[in-house]
């Protein structure tokens, strides 16, 4: 059931967590960035080379021009000297004027050459700066659009948090009742009354605190203890710690209800009790008006663990108990409860972080992730920096959320960075410190107004109950140590990026607000973001109905997948005619089969069986009976195999199953999608798909986590074909699709390319576990030849050419078989023929 996507460290159970911090960027990103840098460097080198050649050429031209001018000037000077002897003084003046004219011509020539050199320099500089600017912008854009994805975390497979050597856990689940001795309660009240509180200068605030302490001193804990015990509570040992949890469910109200597990995770300073208003709505929605007026709805099997180290769960006694250890223990708890898949809801900051990590490490176990006010810490990478530079330039509101979360992180870092021993010792020994600490945390996490009176947000009993729970269980010191381990040491676990469908709720008074951009950096498959009109981090107590409504809405989006796991096939997709019963008598070896070889959903759908049973048993068969025993649950199956499998000799078991049969033939072509070939104009062009010779079917694909869909597709001229199918157990694909089928439509989306096919399949299967396909299957010879040419002979211009070549080769092979191998036959291809002639 638990299939971690992390890398497991199989060393000592107490070995430290080993985490790979390398950035997992895809190869194309590095290649693209290096290509741009190499292009920029090449352009710069080319520019320098061109400038050198240009300067050398200009210098050569200048030298040649100067030499020519000098020879001309020498000739003229010689002529002037010979003439000067024959002329008078007037002739000398003319000579001087002549020299001046020559000098002027030389100056003009030099000016023209200088102008050419300056123009060449300007053009070269423009080229250089253009290349530099384009390179910088290209690199910046590539960083902006590349979202860094971190590698899987390396985690220990197991741990042990008690002193001494590891001891095997007692996997029994015991019932638990909260029972606090009366002397402990009275000791708390007496100690609180004996302490002196500092008076503040704010008279109104002093009156508020006086009233709060009066409520705490007169609080009737036993009455609320009885109320807490109305929730069914249990404990079990995991990694040496007794883990406390509550599990609440009610009998299904009506035939169309589906019971779905949901895991609720609290934060700090919170407890399992914080959900007491939410639990009745989730476990019995019809009583609270949450049927939404639909034909089928869900109700939840609610599991609320006390996070190890908090309230009624046992405290760890070794260092290194961090978020990964907590997540692993919670996953083991769900495994021990024999829950295959479940929803997760996390809240109050720390609970959201644990829910996120759980979804990242064990994605195959999670149906959906629902978060209340998640605290996303921005990573200061080049991607984040470039993203928020863009946001700042274009006035996006993202920078507001970025600034808010940074300010809170700064303040929170200051408070948590103090030694947990200092704060913890004060809280352990002073009831007044515990009261003031929890009051301050609840106030700061429930309202942005610093002067808010808690009595305006919660009832007196709600505040007092939380304070009593934390004091009577000595939870505050342990919780602070765990938070210090999680947030002030190795923070790589916060880089987890879940791909499970995620819904996010933000309340108006949350101390932080993460923008959609910031959320999408961390949560890679956000389906919905909802903003509630009121409440803070404890809005489960302030507005439980709104939270429940959002959780139900998220569950309703995937109700078809939930129903399918329960063995209830959707009537609109799978009619009664498509479901048939089969009986198989299977010979089994001694001691076979074992219960551990089977994998079933809670509705007894087979998603893994022993290899010797395939065939006749197929993937997704609904197990009804073995021999004459009805198999209604996994427990019944395990008990039957333990009692009826012969360990000493071969035996026969008779399996009775229900199976979804073949696809539905579509005869009404008017209902076909627009991309069907029959709706295209006729053509004789061999490169265009024929418009006749097809049959159309409506089929389905079924997928469960940890199984394999096993389908490969390729596109040609806006048509997507099934290229190959992996004929393996783990998918209904091999029974419902053939190679060469054209996929026209998936659910409500018409299909034209491979990328859209992949995305539509992923979205549909993640949300529902089942998708509907409209396929086109070639039946006529021309249509079949065209499909084969697309799939196998895509280099041929004429689809008939390949068939001609095969026909000729077959005839020659038959000739050689009959007559033996004689002289080499004439070539049939032009290339080889032309070479032979040469």
NUVEXMAR-804920 format. One record per residue (C-alpha): x, y, z. Coordinates in steps of 0.2 Angstrom, whole numbers, padded with zeros to 4 digits, always signed. Layout:
<gubas>
XYZ
...
</gubas>
This chain:
<gubas>
+0000+0000+0000
+0014+0012+0004
+0024+0015-0011
+0036+0029-0007
+0043+0040-0021
+0058+0044-0010
+0074+0035-0010
+0075+0023+0005
+0091+0022+0015
+0092+0004+0021
+0106+0007+0034
+0104+0008+0053
+0087+0013+0059
+0095+0027+0069
+0106+0033+0055
+0103+0051+0051
+0093+0056+0036
+0103+0058+0020
+0097+0071+0008
+0103+0075-0010
+0103+0093-0012
+0108+0094-0030
+0096+0104-0041
+0086+0092-0053
+0085+0103-0068
+0081+0094-0084
+0095+0091-0097
+0087+0102-0110
+0088+0117-0098
+0107+0115-0096
+0109+0112-0115
+0099+0127-0119
+0108+0138-0107
+0125+0132-0112
+0120+0134-0131
+0116+0152-0128
+0132+0156-0118
+0142+0147-0132
+0133+0157-0145
+0136+0173-0136
+0155+0169-0134
+0156+0164-0152
+0148+0181-0157
+0160+0191-0146
+0175+0181-0153
+0169+0184-0171
+0167+0202-0167
+0184+0204-0161
+0191+0195-0176
+0181+0205-0188
+0187+0221-0179
+0205+0215-0180
+0204+0211-0199
+0195+0227-0202
+0208+0238-0193
+0222+0228-0202
+0214+0231-0219
+0211+0249-0215
+0229+0251-0210
+0235+0243-0226
+0224+0255-0236
+0230+0270-0227
+0248+0265-0229
+0246+0262-0248
+0236+0279-0249
+0250+0288-0240
+0264+0280-0250
+0255+0285-0267
+0252+0303-0260
+0270+0304-0255
+0276+0298-0272
+0265+0311-0281
+0270+0324-0269
+0289+0321-0272
+0286+0321-0291
+0277+0338-0290
+0291+0345-0278
+0304+0340-0290
+0295+0348-0304
+0293+0364-0294
+0311+0365-0290
+0316+0363-0308
+0304+0377-0312
+0309+0388-0298
+0326+0392-0307
+0317+0398-0322
+0304+0409-0314
+0305+0424-0304
+0298+0428-0286
+0281+0427-0292
+0283+0409-0298
+0289+0405-0280
+0273+0412-0273
+0263+0401-0285
+0274+0386-0280
+0269+0389-0262
+0251+0390-0267
+0253+0374-0276
+0260+0366-0261
+0245+0372-0251
+0233+0364-0263
+0241+0348-0262
+0241+0348-0243
+0222+0352-0244
+0219+0337-0254
+0229+0326-0243
+0219+0333-0228
+0202+0329-0237
+0208+0311-0240
+0213+0309-0222
+0196+0315-0216
+0187+0304-0228
+0197+0289-0221
+0194+0294-0203
+0175+0295-0206
+0175+0278-0214
+0185+0271-0199
+0172+0279-0187
+0157+0273-0196
+0165+0255-0196
+0168+0256-0177
+0150+0262-0174
+0143+0247-0184
+0154+0235-0175
+0149+0242-0158
+0130+0241-0163
+0133+0223-0168
+0142+0218-0152
+0129+0226-0140
+0115+0219-0149
+0122+0201-0147
+0126+0205-0129
+0108+0211-0126
+0099+0197-0135
+0110+0184-0125
+0106+0192-0108
+0087+0192-0112
+0087+0174-0118
+0096+0168-0103
+0084+0178-0092
+0069+0171-0101
+0075+0153-0100
+0077+0155-0081
+0060+0163-0079
+0051+0149-0089
+0061+0135-0081
+0053+0129-0065
+0066+0120-0054
+0061+0103-0048
+0071+0095-0034
+0076+0077-0033
+0067+0064-0022
+0072+0065-0004
+0082+0051+0003
+0074+0044+0019
+0077+0030+0032
+0065+0016+0030
+0062+0014+0049
+0067+0022+0065
+0066+0020+0084
+0063+0034+0096
+0064+0026+0113
+0081+0024+0123
+0090+0008+0119
+0090-0004+0105
+0076-0006+0093
+0062-0017+0098
+0048-0024+0087
+0032-0014+0088
+0016-0020+0095
+0005-0018+0080
-0011-0020+0090
-0024-0006+0090
-0030-0002+0107
-0045+0009+0112
-0041+0025+0121
-0050+0035+0134
-0044+0052+0140
-0043+0051+0159
-0034+0065+0169
-0032+0063+0188
-0041+0076+0198
-0026+0080+0208
-0017+0086+0192
-0031+0097+0188
-0031+0105+0205
-0013+0107+0205
-0013+0117+0189
-0027+0128+0196
-0018+0131+0213
-0001+0135+0204
-0010+0147+0192
-0018+0156+0206
-0001+0158+0216
+0008+0166+0201
+0009+0185+0200
+0005+0193+0183
+0013+0209+0177
+0001+0223+0175
+0001+0232+0158
-0001+0250+0154
-0016+0246+0143
-0031+0245+0155
-0042+0237+0142
-0030+0223+0139
-0027+0220+0158
-0046+0218+0160
-0046+0205+0146
-0032+0195+0153
-0040+0196+0171
-0056+0188+0163
-0046+0175+0154
-0037+0169+0169
-0054+0169+0179
-0061+0158+0165
-0046+0146+0166
-0047+0145+0185
-0065+0141+0185
-0065+0129+0170
-0073+0112+0172
-0061+0100+0164
-0070+0084+0168
-0086+0090+0158
-0075+0093+0143
-0065+0077+0146
-0082+0068+0144
-0085+0077+0128
-0068+0073+0121
-0072+0055+0125
-0087+0055+0114
-0075+0054+0099
-0069+0036+0096
-0050+0036+0101
-0036+0023+0099
-0018+0021+0101
-0005+0010+0093
+0014+0008+0094
+0024+0014+0079
+0043+0016+0079
+0043+0014+0098
+0030+0028+0101
+0012+0026+0106
+0003+0036+0093
-0015+0042+0098
-0028+0045+0085
-0047+0047+0083
-0057+0038+0070
-0075+0044+0067
-0087+0037+0054
-0106+0034+0054
-0116+0021+0044
-0119+0025+0026
-0135+0035+0024
-0143+0028+0008
-0137+0016-0006
-0128+0030-0016
-0116+0035-0002
-0098+0031-0003
-0087+0030+0012
-0070+0039+0009
-0055+0040+0021
-0049+0057+0025
-0034+0061+0036
-0034+0078+0046
-0018+0085+0052
-0017+0098+0065
-0002+0111+0068
+0004+0121+0082
-0002+0126+0094
-0017+0114+0090
-0023+0097+0093
-0035+0084+0086
-0049+0093+0097
-0048+0108+0085
-0058+0098+0072
-0073+0094+0084
-0085+0106+0074
-0079+0099+0057
-0079+0080+0061
-0098+0079+0062
-0101+0087+0045
-0088+0076+0036
-0094+0060+0044
-0113+0063+0043
-0115+0076+0029
-0134+0073+0026
-0138+0078+0043
-0130+0095+0040
-0136+0098+0023
-0121+0093+0013
-0129+0082+0000
-0127+0096-0013
-0143+0090-0022
-0134+0077-0032
-0138+0059-0036
-0122+0052-0027
-0112+0060-0014
-0098+0055-0002
-0096+0054+0017
-0079+0053+0025
-0071+0041+0037
-0062+0053+0047
-0044+0049+0055
-0036+0062+0066
-0019+0058+0073
-0011+0067+0087
+0006+0071+0079
+0019+0061+0088
+0026+0072+0101
+0010+0082+0103
-0004+0081+0116
-0009+0063+0118
+0004+0054+0107
+0020+0049+0115
+0035+0061+0115
+0051+0055+0106
+0066+0052+0118
+0080+0054+0104
+0086+0068+0094
+0083+0069+0075
+0064+0067+0076
+0060+0079+0062
+0046+0081+0049
+0052+0066+0038
+0051+0054+0054
+0033+0061+0058
+0027+0059+0040
+0034+0041+0040
+0025+0037+0056
+0008+0044+0050
+0010+0034+0033
+0013+0018+0044
-0002+0022+0054
-0013+0023+0038
-0005+0007+0032
-0009-0002+0049
-0027+0004+0047
-0027-0005+0030
-0032+0010+0021
-0026+0010+0003
-0030+0028-0003
-0036+0043+0006
-0038+0062+0006
-0027+0073+0016
-0031+0089+0024
-0018+0099+0033
-0019+0116+0042
-0011+0128+0055
+0005+0129+0046
+0014+0114+0052
+0000+0102+0048
+0000+0109+0030
+0019+0106+0029
+0017+0088+0035
+0002+0085+0023
+0013+0092+0009
+0027+0080+0013
+0016+0065+0015
+0009+0068-0002
+0026+0070-0010
+0034+0054-0002
+0018+0043-0004
+0009+0050-0019
+0001+0033-0024
-0008+0033-0007
-0016+0050-0009
-0033+0053-0018
-0031+0072-0016
-0023+0086-0005
-0033+0099+0003
-0023+0113+0012
-0029+0127+0024
-0018+0143+0023
-0002+0134+0018
+0014+0143+0022
+0025+0142+0006
+0043+0149+0010
+0050+0157-0006
+0067+0149-0012
+0080+0162-0017
+0084+0153-0034
+0087+0162-0050
+0070+0156-0055
+0061+0164-0040
+0072+0180-0042
+0068+0182-0061
+0049+0179-0058
+0047+0192-0045
+0058+0205-0055
+0045+0202-0069
+0031+0204-0056
+0038+0220-0049
+0040+0227-0067
+0023+0223-0073
+0014+0228-0057
+0008+0210-0053
+0001+0208-0035
+0013+0193-0032
+0025+0204-0024
+0013+0208-0010
+0011+0190-0005
+0030+0188-0007
+0033+0202+0005
+0020+0197+0018
+0026+0179+0019
+0044+0186+0020
+0040+0197+0035
+0031+0184+0044
+0045+0172+0041
+0057+0184+0048
+0046+0187+0064
+0043+0168+0066
+0061+0164+0063
+0066+0176+0077
+0054+0168+0089
+0057+0150+0085
+0076+0153+0084
+0077+0155+0103
+0082+0140+0112
+0067+0128+0114
+0074+0123+0131
+0073+0141+0137
+0055+0143+0132
+0050+0125+0135
+0057+0126+0153
+0046+0141+0156
+0031+0133+0149
+0034+0117+0159
+0035+0125+0176
+0023+0140+0174
+0005+0138+0170
+0004+0157+0168
+0017+0156+0154
+0008+0142+0146
-0009+0152+0146
+0000+0168+0139
+0010+0159+0126
-0005+0149+0119
-0016+0165+0120
-0003+0175+0110
-0001+0162+0097
-0020+0160+0094
-0022+0178+0093
-0008+0181+0081
-0013+0167+0070
-0032+0171+0070
-0032+0189+0066
-0021+0202+0058
-0026+0215+0071
-0013+0215+0085
-0026+0221+0098
-0040+0208+0094
-0049+0201+0109
-0049+0182+0108
-0066+0182+0115
-0073+0190+0099
-0066+0175+0089
-0069+0160+0100
-0079+0154+0114
-0072+0154+0132
-0073+0135+0132
-0063+0133+0116
-0048+0143+0122
-0048+0135+0139
-0049+0117+0132
-0034+0120+0121
-0024+0127+0136
-0029+0113+0148
-0024+0100+0134
-0007+0107+0132
-0003+0109+0150
-0010+0092+0156
+0000+0083+0143
+0016+0093+0144
+0015+0096+0126
+0022+0113+0124
+0041+0109+0127
+0041+0094+0116
+0032+0103+0102
+0044+0117+0102
+0059+0105+0101
+0051+0096+0087
+0048+0113+0078
+0066+0117+0081
+0072+0101+0073
+0060+0104+0058
+0063+0122+0054
+0080+0127+0061
+0090+0113+0054
+0090+0105+0037
+0076+0113+0027
+0077+0103+0011
+0061+0093+0016
+0052+0110+0012
+0057+0108-0006
+0044+0094-0009
+0034+0097-0024
+0018+0087-0024
+0010+0082-0041
-0006+0076-0033
-0022+0087-0037
-0022+0100-0024
-0035+0112-0017
-0030+0127-0007
-0041+0138+0005
-0035+0155+0012
-0045+0164+0025
-0046+0183+0026
-0037+0185+0043
-0023+0173+0039
-0006+0180+0045
+0001+0177+0027
-0005+0176+0010
+0003+0166-0004
+0000+0172-0022
-0005+0159-0035
+0012+0161-0043
+0020+0156-0027
+0009+0142-0024
+0011+0135-0042
+0030+0135-0039
+0028+0122-0025
+0011+0113-0029
+0012+0107-0047
-0006+0102-0049
-0017+0115-0041
-0035+0112-0045
-0043+0126-0035
-0039+0141-0024
-0053+0148-0013
-0053+0163-0002
-0065+0163+0013
-0072+0179+0020
-0067+0176+0038
-0056+0167+0050
-0038+0164+0052
-0027+0148+0055
-0040+0141+0067
-0055+0144+0055
-0061+0126+0058
-0067+0133+0075
-0073+0149+0067
-0082+0143+0051
-0082+0124+0050
-0096+0124+0037
-0086+0133+0024
-0071+0122+0026
-0082+0107+0025
-0090+0113+0010
-0073+0116+0001
-0067+0098+0006
-0084+0090+0000
-0082+0100-0017
-0064+0094-0019
-0070+0076-0015
-0085+0077-0027
-0073+0081-0041
-0066+0064-0040
-0081+0054-0034
-0081+0043-0049
-0064+0037-0045
-0069+0034-0027
-0085+0024-0033
-0075+0013-0045
-0063+0008-0031
-0078+0003-0021
-0083-0009-0035
-0098+0003-0040
-0097+0005-0059
-0104+0022-0066
-0120+0018-0075
-0118+0031-0088
-0102+0023-0094
-0103+0005-0090
-0121-0002-0093
-0127-0019-0086
-0124-0027-0103
-0105-0023-0102
-0103-0033-0086
-0103-0052-0086
-0099-0065-0073
-0085-0078-0076
-0080-0093-0066
-0062-0100-0067
-0055-0116-0059
-0037-0113-0056
-0024-0127-0051
-0013-0121-0037
+0003-0127-0030
+0005-0132-0012
+0004-0116-0001
-0002-0106-0015
-0009-0093-0017
-0004-0081-0002
-0014-0066+0004
+0002-0055+0002
+0002-0059-0017
-0015-0050-0019
-0018-0032-0021
-0036-0026-0020
-0046-0010-0018
-0059-0009-0004
-0072-0014-0016
-0063-0030-0020
-0056-0025-0037
-0041-0035-0041
-0026-0024-0046
-0013-0037-0042
-0014-0056-0042
-0001-0071-0042
+0007-0073-0058
+0001-0091-0061
-0017-0084-0061
-0014-0073-0077
-0024-0078-0087
-0038-0082-0085
-0039-0068-0071
-0038-0051-0078
-0034-0034-0071
-0049-0025-0063
-0059-0041-0061
-0072-0039-0047
-0069-0054-0035
-0086-0061-0029
-0083-0078-0022
-0069-0091-0020
-0077-0109-0020
-0093-0106-0011
-0087-0092+0000
-0092-0074-0003
-0077-0062-0002
-0084-0046+0005
-0068-0039+0012
-0049-0041+0013
-0051-0048+0030
-0062-0062+0023
-0050-0065+0009
-0035-0067+0021
-0045-0078+0033
-0051-0089+0018
-0034-0092+0011
-0027-0096+0028
-0040-0109+0031
-0042-0117+0014
-0025-0117+0005
-0017-0134+0006
+0001-0132+0012
+0006-0150+0007
-0002-0155-0010
-0009-0146-0026
-0027-0141-0025
-0040-0132-0035
-0048-0115-0031
-0064-0109-0040
-0064-0090-0043
-0080-0081-0047
-0078-0063-0054
-0087-0049-0063
-0078-0042-0078
-0081-0026-0089
-0082-0033-0106
-0079-0026-0124
-0082-0008-0130
-0098-0001-0137
-0100+0000-0156
-0106+0017-0162
-0118+0016-0177
-0125+0033-0176
-0112+0043-0185
-0120+0060-0182
-0114+0059-0164
-0096+0057-0169
-0083+0071-0166
-0078+0083-0180
-0061+0075-0182
-0068+0058-0187
-0062+0053-0205
-0080+0049-0211
-0084+0068-0209
-0069+0073-0220
-0071+0076-0239
-0066+0061-0250
-0049+0061-0259
-0038+0050-0270
-0022+0058-0263
-0012+0043-0255
-0004+0055-0242
-0021+0059-0235
-0031+0048-0224
-0046+0039-0233
-0063+0045-0227
-0071+0028-0228
-0068+0010-0221
-0069+0013-0202
-0079+0008-0188
-0081+0018-0172
-0082+0013-0154
-0084+0020-0137
-0072+0012-0124
-0065+0016-0107
-0048+0015-0099
-0046+0011-0080
-0031+0016-0070
-0027+0014-0052
-0011+0020-0043
+0004+0009-0044
-0003+0001-0060
+0003+0004-0078
-0007+0011-0092
+0004+0004-0105
-0001+0014-0121
+0011+0023-0133
+0004+0035-0146
+0010+0045-0161
+0002+0059-0172
+0001+0061-0190
-0009+0075-0199
-0019+0080-0183
-0024+0062-0180
-0017+0052-0164
-0014+0034-0167
-0011+0020-0154
+0007+0015-0159
+0010+0001-0147
+0002-0007-0131
+0012-0016-0117
+0004-0033-0115
+0006-0033-0097
-0005-0035-0081
-0010-0019-0074
-0021-0010-0086
-0037-0013-0096
-0029-0005-0111
-0024-0022-0119
-0042-0028-0119
-0050-0012-0125
-0038-0004-0138
-0029-0011-0153
-0013-0005-0162
-0018+0007-0176
-0034+0014-0167
-0036+0032-0169
-0041+0042-0153
-0054+0055-0158
-0060+0060-0141
-0056+0058-0122
-0070+0062-0111
-0076+0079-0118
-0060+0084-0127
-0057+0081-0145
-0039+0075-0148
-0027+0082-0162
-0009+0080-0155
+0001+0069-0143
+0003+0082-0130
-0015+0085-0128
-0018+0067-0127
-0006+0064-0113
-0012+0079-0103
-0031+0074-0105
-0027+0056-0100
-0017+0062-0085
-0031+0074-0079
-0045+0062-0081
-0037+0047-0073
-0030+0057-0058
-0048+0064-0055
-0059+0049-0059
-0048+0034-0062
-0058+0031-0078
-0059+0040-0094
-0070+0037-0109
-0063+0036-0127
-0070+0038-0144
-0059+0028-0156
-0059+0025-0175
-0054+0007-0181
-0049+0004-0199
-0058-0011-0207
-0056-0008-0226
-0040-0012-0235
-0036+0006-0240
-0039+0013-0223
-0028-0001-0215
-0014+0001-0227
-0014+0020-0223
-0013+0017-0205
+0001+0004-0207
+0010+0016-0217
+0009+0029-0204
+0014+0018-0190
+0028+0007-0198
+0033+0015-0215
+0032+0033-0211
+0047+0036-0223
+0038+0030-0238
+0030+0044-0249
+0017+0032-0256
+0009+0020-0244
+0006+0007-0257
+0025+0006-0261
+0029-0003-0245
+0016-0017-0249
+0023-0018-0267
+0040-0021-0260
+0034-0034-0248
+0024-0043-0262
+0039-0043-0274
+0051-0050-0260
+0038-0063-0255
+0038-0069-0274
+0057-0070-0275
+0058-0079-0258
+0045-0092-0265
+0055-0094-0281
+0071-0097-0271
+0063-0110-0260
+0057-0120-0276
+0072-0118-0287
+0086-0116-0275
+0098-0100-0275
+0104-0096-0292
+0112-0080-0299
+0108-0064-0289
+0091-0057-0294
+0089-0040-0302
+0088-0026-0289
+0071-0019-0286
+0076-0002-0278
+0082+0013-0289
+0097+0017-0278
+0105+0000-0279
+0100-0001-0298
+0109+0015-0302
+0124+0009-0292
+0124-0007-0302
+0123+0002-0318
+0138+0013-0314
</gubas>
